[in-house]
Amino acid sequence: MNNLPESQVLPLIVSQLIAYGYSAVAKQVADATGAETDMLPSSKLSEYLFYGKEQAENDGSDSEFSDKDSDDEPMKEDKQETEDASDPSGLSFDDSSPTPKPTPEYTQMYYTQHKGPCLTAVFSPDGKLAATGSHDASLKVLDVHKMKHRTGDVGDKPVIRTLYDHVAPVSDISFHPNGNVLASCSEDQSIKLFDLSRHGVKRAFRYLKVTKNLEIEKKCKDTPLVNAIFQDAQAVNSISFHPSGDFILSGTTDANVRIYDVKTFQCYTNKSSNVHRGGITQIRYSNTGKLFATSSMDGSVRIWDGVNSQCVRAIERAHGGAPVSSVRVTKNEKYLLSAGGDATLKMWEISSGKMPTMTYNEDYVMIGDEGSTDVLCWDTRTGALLKRLPGQNNNVRCVVASPIDDAYLTCSDDYRARYYVRV
């Protein structure tokens, strides 16, 4: 067997330790071995091991890498009608789908650490900023350019703001379309808005309180948008700004969708009978705001008219009855992606509520793998698993893609948010 020389292996070990967050250990290894390294985080060693495992499997090797991971199998087609989509499966495509695209390669450029598990992240619409939220109740705002082009200068830190105003774990965050206002929601039953254009601001202030019967105490009727705080009667799981910036959706531990007018602070809720029967886990507007989608603990996905807020499609038992954890509307507003407690990712045709039997033209879908610490990269045109992307030291809670670059952020239970760029 051919082996890499020690002079090449040791720097890989050091950089891999740094990527996993063991910087002090990495320095000790470098000092003890004299390894020549720039001490930058890198997952190349883990990637090489992954390739070696794949090669051993393909060659039928009897080595320790020969046990094939069933998660690496391409997703199979699921033609079950979605009004009772009880067969847990993956992305669904027909036999005429094109061959998989080249496997993407990513490298870690930066990570930041919270004092608790990192739970959620988002990029600003222009891709210039990113934000993360943590179980420690804090938010961090990051300069994407500085994450991508670090100079090593002390004053060139990517974290440009740390925000403290929640008193419980942060559940979700959303940027206003203007990129200057960041909204966050929490288990402390609040949605808070921060004005990022004002230097030195670390807290949101003023609020309106919504009681359980939705009676509104208008504490801030004439207060500008950037000073608003919306108080909900339930722990808030998810929020999403309308593309116009005039409204914000809220999904809580109860079954009702709430919509707030950010100018008047009026709260609206849907009185329709076709609502969820359990708490809303995620809520997201489409790119134009014509639609929004919700996922729920009741195992269903619902698609709503963005104008009149009426439910236009209900997909029951979307993941075999398991809770649905997340939902996204595609850029062309023709498809919906959902992930559920059955550990599968599914695509739905919005017009029919069925799994599509045609190709889809957005390149990749990335999602954390509940069974490992990897990010899974799927080919949306074929449903094939292209790559397992390592680098985290614990389970991945959130993966978000940049709107302008071929880059993404991960949030992990190892307290870190990591920024990766395609090489």
C-alpha positions, -999 to +999 in steps of 0.1 A: +000+000+000+013+035-009+015+059+021+019+096+024+052+107+040+052+118+076+059+154+065+026+155+047+005+136+072+014+155+104+002+189+090-031+173+080-036+160+115-029+194+130-052+212+106-080+186+112-077+190+149-081+228+145-112+222+122-127+201+150-121+229+175-091+214+193-067+243+187-047+238+219-042+201+212-032+209+176-006+233+188+009+207+212+011+182+183+027+207+160+053+217+187+060+181+196+065+169+160+078+200+144+051+198+117+053+226+093+018+241+092+001+275+089-023+264+117-054+271+096-085+248+100-089+222+072-109+191+067-087+176+040-076+147+062-112+137+069-120+141+032-090+119+022-102+092+046-137+094+031-123+090-004-102+060+008-133+044+023-152+049-009-124+034-029-121+004-006-159-002-009-157+000-047-128-024-048-145-049-025-117-045+000-116-065+033-102-034+051-119-017+080-136+006+055-154-022+037-187-020+055-209+000+032-231+027+047-266+024+035-271+062+037-248+064+006-275+048-016-293+071-040-329+079-030-355+058-046-386+070-064-418+075-045-450+077-064-474+076-035-501+102-036-492+130-012-526+134+005-515+102+024-477+101+017-471+072+041-441+057+024-409+074+037-386+079+008-363+105-007-362+128-036-382+114-064-373+115-101-379+095-132-355+073-152-348+100-177-330+122-152-295+133-163-263+119-148-252+133-115-232+166-116-195+166-105-191+162-067-185+196-051-155+202-030-156+226+000-131+240+024-137+255+058-126+292+059-138+302+093-156+292+124-170+311+154-180+297+187-210+303+210-213+293+247-239+267+238-251+246+209-254+267+177-290+263+165-297+285+135-282+307+109-291+330+080-275+351+053-287+386+045-304+389+011-273+405-005-250+379+010-228+404+027-238+395+062-246+363+081-261+357+115-262+328+140-283+320+170-275+298+199-289+279+228-270+304+250-296+330+239-271+351+220-269+362+183-237+368+163-236+389+132-207+381+108-191+399+079-190+374+050-161+391+032-140+389+063-148+352+067-138+345+032-107+367+031-091+367+066-059+387+069-050+377+104-051+413+116-065+417+152-090+443+140-102+422+110-125+399+130-155+385+111-178+388+141-189+424+140-217+423+165-228+400+194-264+406+204-278+398+239-315+403+246-332+369+247-334+350+279-339+315+264-325+296+234-328+314+200-350+293+177-348+311+143-336+343+127-345+363+096-331+394+078-353+422+067-350+426+029-330+459+034-303+439+052-301+464+081-326+448+104-323+413+120-353+396+136-349+367+160-373+345+179-369+324+210-384+300+235-388+331+257-420+338+237-407+369+218-396+381+184-370+409+186-357+432+160-322+447+160-310+477+140-277+467+126-270+501+110-266+516+145-231+510+158-228+497+193-264+485+196-265+451+213-302+450+224-336+454+210-361+474+231-399+482+234-425+457+225-461+448+220-475+419+239-499+394+224-520+375+250-534+340+244-567+354+231-547+377+207-557+409+224-530+434+215-515+459+239-501+486+215-471+497+235-452+509+204-477+522+179-455+551+168-422+534+173-400+529+142-396+493+129-361+490+142-372+494+178-400+469+178-404+437+198-433+414+194-443+394+224-461+361+217-480+339+242-462+308+230-426+298+225-418+310+190-402+283+168-398+301+134-401+335+117-398+347+081-399+383+067-421+390+037-399+400+006-414+435+009-404+438+045-439+448+055-449+416+073-433+389+093-446+353+098-445+336+131-449+299+139-452+289+175-458+258+197-495+261+189-512+254+156-520+289+144-501+310+118-495+345+130-487+374+107-475+407+120-477+441+102-443+455+112-455+491+106-487+490+127-478+461+150-512+445+143-513+407+146-534+386+123-541+349+126-560+325+103-594+314+116-597+287+088-606+252+098-578+238+076-550+246+101-523+224+117-532+201+146-498+206+163-471+231+168-455+248+138-418+238+135-408+260+106-425+288+084-410+303+052-422+328+026-414+321-011-391+345-029-419+366-042-442+363-012-470+348-033-468+317-011-456+306+023-452+271+037-454+256+071-442+223+086-456+209+118-453+184+147-486+169+134-467+153+105-481+175+078-469+203+054-492+231+044-489+256+016-507+290+020-517+319-002-494+348+006-521+374+000-552+360+018-534+336+041-557+307+031-544+271+030-542+260-007-526+226-002-523+202+028-499+173+025-508+149+053-484+123+066-457+139+045-430+118+062-450+087+071-466+104+101-434+116+117-430+152+127-418+175+098-389+196+110-383+220+081-397+233+048-385+254+019-401+268-013-378+266-043-368+297-062-392+291-091-421+285-066-430+252-083-416+228-057-414+224-019-387+206+000-394+191+034-373+172+060-388+150+086-383+128+117-381+098+094-346+110+084-356+116+048-357+147+025-387+150+001-396+172-028-433+181-036-449+197-066-469+226-052-495+226-080-505+189-074-491+181-039-474+151-054-438+140-057-425+151-091-416+128-119-395+154-137-361+170-133-356+200-111-330+227-121-315+239-088-282+222-083-278+209-048-296+204-015-276+202+017-289+190+050-274+178+083-273+140+087-290+130+120-270+098+121-235+114+119-218+148+122-218+152+084-236+175+059-252+155+031-250+170-004-278+157-028-281+162-065-316+176-070-318+164-106-311+127-099-318+123-062-283+109-058-262+115-027-231+132-041-210+137-010-208+136+028-192+168+039-174+164+072-160+190+096-183+192+125-176+177+159-213+170+168-247+169+152-255+195+126-286+215+135-288+239+105-273+244+071-278+276+050-265+285+016-252+319+005-275+337-019-246+350-040-216+326-035-211+289-037-207+288+001-226+276+031-228+279+069-234+251+093-246+252+129-236+223+152-241+211+187-203+215+191-211+252+198-197+263+165-209+279+133-186+271+103-183+288+070-173+267+039-165+278+004-164+257-027-129+251-041 
